């Protein structure tokens, strides 16, 4: 969106199958609403031209906008050469050292650890939701069996058994609803946060790219100065003039790359702190929602079973 180092909220994922089902449409609507809420609360992203196009452009205009290069992206042989030089710089590890390098190493380790932990939570959450759905199915089959058994008895015993069957059937519905709520209120938010962590990693990656570009420009300037020194020692005025112009252009590029890197570096630091703060609030809400969901569910289960007690 034109703000390197910013943590851009992920758009809702698309779905190839059943994408027009009411459930998916409603889920996507909620996800889009969350995306827009996150972007609109961001002081920089809310001003992005990409966001304006996303909100106002029709399908044709939006497709054209997506195909256009972003600010600073140049599709030419020069950009290919720049890419080659930057790749060489990155691979050779000739990156400029900055005072924030250690801080970003800590951030990288924190993000990777958090991602692994969140994936573990999601794995076990999905297992719980699956078991909840299996419990709902089990209660339905249990209820059906008792209902049929009750129908085979003509006495008061039959009525009691049928009542147990009907109760289990209603608990089956309740359990199925609970599983869906756990999916919506707990599993999906956790999966969403894994995708947000992906956005954090992309922001860190942008900072690395700008550092590579800055380091490459410094190396380029050094090479141009060496060329100028050779030209000066050779006593060739024309080559000296050309080399001086080349040095001037390289200095301009270096200063611009330095400015962009410093801006990206500071933005990335701010964004990580904002992410940590928002994550703490979001996780607290998600966990509390899950706890209250369990309390309410177990109350309703207890009340339903209690009605059977004479």
Secondary structure, 3 states (H helix, E strand, C coil): CCCCCCCCCCCCCCCCCCCCCHHHHHHHHHHHHHHHHHHHCCCCHHHCHHHHHHHHCCHHHHHHHHHCCCCCCCCCHHHHHHHHHHHHHHHHCCCCCCCCHHHHHHHHHHHHHHHHHHHHHHHHHHHHHHHHHHHHHHHHHHHHHHHHHHHCCCCHHHHHHHHHHHHHHHHHHHHHHHHHHHHHHHHHHHHHHHHHHHHHHHHHHHHHHHHHHHHHHHHHHHHHHHHHHHHHHHCCHHHHHHHHHHHHHHHHHHHHHHHHHHHHHHHHHHHHHHHHHHHHHHHHHHHHHHHHHHHHHHHHHHHHHHCCCC
